Amino acid sequence: MVSTPDNPQHDGSDLAALREEIDALKAIPQEELLNPLPSNVEENEPTPHSTDAIGTEKWDRPASEETLDS
């Protein structure tokens, strides 16, 4: 770059902030960049729980009283 009286030589003072931003972006895994998961979705993701095997439902009891025990 050529310096002129109207355009003095650049001292590079703003490059440190740019380098910090580049380093922060490099720290993000590629999968997260390509397929980001919003943080509120991740926080609200339900916890899986075990269920009864197909055919073992107890239809004579209310669902609130059902257990995984035989």
C-alpha positions as CSV (number, residue, x, y, z in Angstrom):
1,M,0.0,0.0,0.0
2,V,1.3,3.4,-0.9
3,S,1.3,6.1,1.7
4,T,0.4,9.7,0.7
5,P,-0.2,12.8,2.8
6,D,-3.9,12.2,2.5
7,N,-3.5,8.5,3.3
8,P,-0.7,7.9,5.9
9,Q,1.0,4.6,6.3
10,H,-1.1,2.1,8.3
11,D,0.4,1.2,11.7
12,G,-1.5,-2.1,12.1
13,S,-3.1,-1.1,15.4
14,D,-6.5,-2.6,14.4
15,L,-5.1,-5.9,13.3
16,A,-4.9,-7.2,16.9
17,A,-8.7,-7.1,17.3
18,L,-9.1,-8.7,13.9
19,R,-6.7,-11.5,14.9
20,E,-8.7,-12.1,18.2
21,E,-11.9,-12.5,16.2
22,I,-10.3,-14.9,13.7
23,D,-8.9,-17.0,16.6
24,A,-12.3,-17.1,18.3
25,L,-13.9,-18.3,15.0
26,K,-11.2,-20.9,14.6
27,A,-11.9,-22.3,18.0
28,I,-15.5,-23.2,17.0
29,P,-15.7,-26.8,15.7
30,Q,-16.6,-27.1,12.0
31,E,-19.7,-29.1,12.8
32,E,-21.0,-26.3,14.9
33,L,-20.4,-23.8,12.2
34,L,-22.1,-25.9,9.5
35,N,-25.0,-27.1,11.7
36,P,-25.4,-24.8,14.7
37,L,-27.8,-25.9,17.5
38,P,-29.5,-22.9,19.2
39,S,-28.6,-22.9,22.9
40,N,-32.2,-22.7,24.0
41,V,-33.0,-25.9,22.1
42,E,-30.0,-27.7,23.7
43,E,-31.0,-26.5,27.2
44,N,-34.7,-27.5,26.7
45,E,-34.0,-30.9,25.2
46,P,-36.0,-33.6,27.0
47,T,-34.3,-36.3,29.0
48,P,-35.1,-39.7,27.5
49,H,-36.6,-42.3,29.8
50,S,-37.2,-46.0,29.4
51,T,-40.6,-47.2,28.3
52,D,-42.6,-50.4,28.5
53,A,-42.0,-53.0,25.8
54,I,-44.7,-53.2,23.2
55,G,-47.6,-55.3,24.4
56,T,-46.9,-54.9,28.1
57,E,-49.1,-51.9,28.7
58,K,-51.6,-52.4,31.5
59,W,-54.8,-51.1,30.1
60,D,-56.8,-51.7,33.3
61,R,-54.8,-49.0,35.3
62,P,-54.6,-45.2,34.7
63,A,-51.3,-44.1,33.1
64,S,-50.3,-42.3,36.3
65,E,-50.2,-45.6,38.2
66,E,-48.3,-47.6,35.5
67,T,-44.8,-48.6,36.4
68,L,-42.0,-50.4,34.6
69,D,-42.2,-53.3,37.1
70,S,-44.1,-56.4,36.1
